[in-house]
Amino acid sequence: PYLMALIDDSIALALDFGLRDVQAMRVFLQLRWDVAAGYFLQPRIAEGLRQHGRLGMGCWEKLSQPEWGDAWLAAHEFDEPQHWRARLWGEALQ
């Protein structure tokens, strides 16, 4: 049940950013494991998701360009347990 809650939360987050197709949502979810649970909180990545989320997989093509490298490296700081639990349990992110 906990894993399903994490997946459901990730889908809700992806929808909040405008990602609507399944493939783009899967990438959003996978990056929570591969990069950091709260990678989407990194300000530049969050802005990129808000700007390009409606493009579906085109969003990920844009965010994977070399000029985004520093933002992805900085996203690793958002990988504490609370970055999984915050929305599920109403905890404030720090």
C-alpha positions in Angstrom: 0.0 0.0 0.0 2.8 2.4 0.8 4.4 1.9 -2.7 1.0 2.5 -4.3 0.6 5.7 -2.3 4.0 6.9 -3.5 3.0 6.1 -7.1 -0.4 7.8 -6.7 1.3 10.9 -5.2 3.8 11.0 -8.1 1.0 10.9 -10.6 -0.8 13.7 -8.9 2.4 15.8 -8.9 2.9 15.1 -12.6 -0.6 16.2 -13.3 0.0 19.4 -11.3 2.9 20.1 -13.7 0.7 19.5 -16.8 2.1 16.1 -17.7 -0.9 14.2 -19.1 0.5 11.3 -21.1 1.4 8.0 -19.5 5.0 7.9 -20.8 5.8 11.4 -19.5 4.3 10.5 -16.1 6.4 7.4 -15.9 9.5 9.5 -16.5 8.4 11.8 -13.7 8.0 8.9 -11.3 11.2 7.2 -12.3 13.2 10.3 -11.7 12.0 10.4 -8.1 13.9 7.2 -7.6 16.8 7.8 -10.0 17.6 11.5 -9.1 15.9 12.5 -5.9 12.5 12.0 -4.3 11.9 15.8 -4.5 13.8 16.7 -7.6 10.8 18.7 -8.9 11.4 21.1 -6.0 14.6 22.4 -7.5 13.5 25.9 -8.6 14.8 25.8 -12.1 13.4 22.3 -12.8 10.1 23.2 -11.2 9.9 26.2 -13.6 10.8 24.1 -16.5 8.2 21.5 -15.7 5.6 24.3 -15.3 6.6 25.8 -18.7 6.9 22.6 -20.7 4.8 19.9 -18.9 2.0 20.3 -21.4 4.5 19.0 -24.1 4.5 15.6 -22.5 7.7 13.8 -23.6 8.8 17.1 -25.2 9.1 18.4 -21.7 11.7 15.8 -20.9 13.6 16.4 -24.2 13.9 20.1 -23.2 14.9 19.4 -19.6 17.5 16.9 -20.7 19.5 19.4 -22.7 23.1 20.2 -21.4 22.1 23.7 -20.1 20.0 22.0 -17.5 22.9 19.9 -16.1 23.6 22.2 -13.1 19.9 22.1 -12.1 19.8 18.3 -12.2 23.0 18.2 -10.1 21.4 20.6 -7.6 18.2 18.5 -7.5 20.1 15.8 -5.6 19.7 17.9 -2.4 16.0 17.1 -2.4 16.5 13.4 -1.5 15.5 13.1 2.1 12.7 10.9 3.4 10.4 13.9 3.9 10.4 14.5 0.1 8.4 11.3 -0.2 6.2 11.8 2.8 5.4 15.5 2.8 2.3 15.4 0.6 1.2 12.0 1.9 1.3 12.9 5.5 0.9 16.7 5.4 4.5 17.4 6.5 6.1 20.7 5.6 9.1 20.4 3.2 12.2 22.2 4.3 
